[in-house]
Amino acid sequence: MSARAASATQVRLRTGGNKFAAYDAIVIGSGPNGFSSAITLARRGHSVLVVEGQDTIGGGLRTRELTLPGFRHDVCATVLAMTTLSPFMRSVDWGEYGVEWAVPHYPLAHPLDGGRAAVQTTNVAGTVNRLGQDGAGWERMLGPLDAHTPALMEDLLGPLPFPPKHPMLMAQFGVRAAFSAQLTARTLFRSEEARALFLGHAAHSILPLTKPFTSAVGSLLAASAHCTGWPVARGGSQKLGDAMARCFTDLGGEIVTGWQVEHIDELPRAKAYLFDTSPYALARIAASRLPAAFCDRLNAYRFGPGAFKLDLALSDPIPWAAEECRSAGTVHVCGGPDEIVASEAAAWSQAPTEKPFVLVVQPTVFDPSRAPEGKHTCWAYCHVPNNATIDMAEPILAQIERFAPGFRDTILATHTISPGAFQGYNPNYVGGDIIGGVQDLGQMFTRPVARWNPYTTPARDLYICSASTPPGAGIHGMCGYFAAQAALRQILR
Ligand SMILES: Cc1cc2nc3c(=O)[nH]c(=O)nc-3n(C[C@H](O)[C@H](O)[C@H](O)COP(=O)(O)OP(=O)(O)OC[C@H]3O[C@@H](n4cnc5c(N)ncnc54)[C@H](O)[C@@H]3O)c2cc1C
């Protein structure tokens, strides 16, 4: 990290005893959205301070040796599916800041019983070829989006677009997007392989797959995999977090770590405050500056199921029975379509399933720099009810072993994060919800509350810029970018 990063005490000293500096803007939280808002403002010549509660920067981009020395695990995000599609992220040459992308041979594989696997390649034609009889359905769904995915993202990675920049494209996308993923899978595909491949994508919505609009998430993610191949940052996601910090400090920005903000009055004076936090934290920290009715609306925001995650140090690559899974970056582990639908429904009940849908990422297969020579890392998580205390380690391991016999013998060390531990680690993950709140129709474009500009609040100097605003979760920085634009229009011209 840059030499400009300082502890809270240093900032107070720098400004002389108890006197705080005045900034144009202060960003609370150093996640990708905190930094994208800070960079956007600093680029316009504003003085900006980023305040981070933890001792290191990065939010969902941190990488740590969670298990054994030399094994570097991403605590949160690894697969940067939306990063290279994001208009904000594309506005910076991250290579100049030391980021190298590593792309797996296959972005995604989905093993099925009997040694079979569904595979998504890095283009529509390749996936279509592999899906046999269901190739035509895949082509019908994703062919029209192919080559237009970056344009589509310009409309979808943000608040509801009025009018959309690409109306025809949005119309084509919208036709299928409105349906439930289960209905789309049943209508378009006949094989277990194609249905499982699509439903696995849709399960990233963390919604019951019988809900309307879950098809939108399924087709968006599938399109992004074709378009970008789902890269990772070589060496760990922290590389991108550090790059964002360096880009910001090169623009004159300042960073303070180890300062968990509890009340807005403890912060230096600024013309604008942007919160890379949960809506609950905004309501609590800025209660004295916001109308009580608005705080009530923030506190009514809904969080969904949590995640239970394992990080594993491995002696060998995962011995998947289906060969294709060995060269995939992400492996969706579950049985067929019905098992996926049941697992995601269970995450919304009080009884998680014994056979969870497990998202496995095995980055060392194509980025060996994350582990000692010849060794490997992987993470695996499943969705569970919000704040669930049930230990899902055994069901997760059993699911992987089911499709990779001998897997348990490769485990050198395990690190576990429960939903409660996720919230303790980062208060934005309320009850272990890792996507910043339920992303259903009611909260997709109107998060955190329904307002003409969802990044603003009734106080002209307060903004929210976290994944609890549109377009929601993911490493794209667009929430922060749009929040900064709102501040630039309203108060920082
Ligand atoms: C297990 C897991 C796996 C994931 N996998 C992926 C993936 O593969 N690909 C992907 O695109 N996305 C993934 N995500 C989602 C992604 O990490 C988030 O959507 C993204 O990080 C949200 O960015 P953000 O800036 O809004 O918030 P965050 O990244 O959560 O950052 C918020 C920051 O604010 C700080 N903060 C909060 N409150 C305060 C306070 N009061 N005072 C000071 N600091 C504060 C926090 O410490 C944190 O550093 C994953 C998330 C998790 C948890």
The ligand as an ORCA input file, in Angstrom:
! r2SCAN-3c Opt
* xyz 0 1
  C     -17.367    -15.057      0.478
  C     -17.599    -14.028     -0.573
  C     -17.327    -14.330     -1.888
  C     -17.546    -13.396     -2.885
  N     -17.203    -13.723     -4.144
  C     -17.298    -12.797     -5.113
  C     -16.754    -13.058     -6.388
  O     -16.132    -14.101     -6.616
  N     -16.896    -12.102     -7.348
  C     -17.515    -10.898     -7.085
  O     -17.608    -10.064     -8.005
  N     -18.005    -10.605     -5.856
  C     -17.897    -11.528     -4.870
  N     -18.329    -11.229     -3.608
  C     -19.055     -9.958     -3.376
  C     -18.121     -8.748     -3.277
  O     -17.040     -9.028     -2.439
  C     -18.914     -7.558     -2.743
  O     -20.091     -7.375     -3.514
  C     -18.092     -6.271     -2.804
  O     -16.907     -6.410     -2.071
  C     -18.897     -5.103     -2.263
  O     -18.072     -3.968     -2.280
  P     -18.367     -2.714     -1.342
  O     -17.317     -1.728     -1.620
  O     -19.780     -2.313     -1.493
  O     -18.245     -3.257      0.168
  P     -17.121     -4.087      0.896
  O     -16.226     -4.720     -0.089
  O     -17.827     -4.955      1.866
  O     -16.260     -2.999      1.677
  C     -16.793     -2.246      2.734
  C     -15.644     -1.751      3.598
  O     -16.158     -0.799      4.520
  C     -15.597     -1.030      5.804
  N     -16.541     -0.493      6.790
  C     -17.816     -0.886      6.991
  N     -18.363     -0.175      7.995
  C     -17.409      0.696      8.413
  C     -17.371      1.714      9.412
  N     -18.428      1.986     10.197
  N     -16.222      2.423      9.589
  C     -15.142      2.175      8.802
  N     -15.120      1.219      7.845
  C     -16.248      0.500      7.646
  C     -15.448     -2.539      5.856
  O     -14.469     -2.924      6.812
  C     -15.010     -2.856      4.430
  O     -13.612     -2.807      4.292
  C     -18.077    -12.125     -2.561
  C     -18.325    -11.789     -1.239
  C     -18.061    -12.718     -0.245
  C     -18.241    -12.334      1.180
*
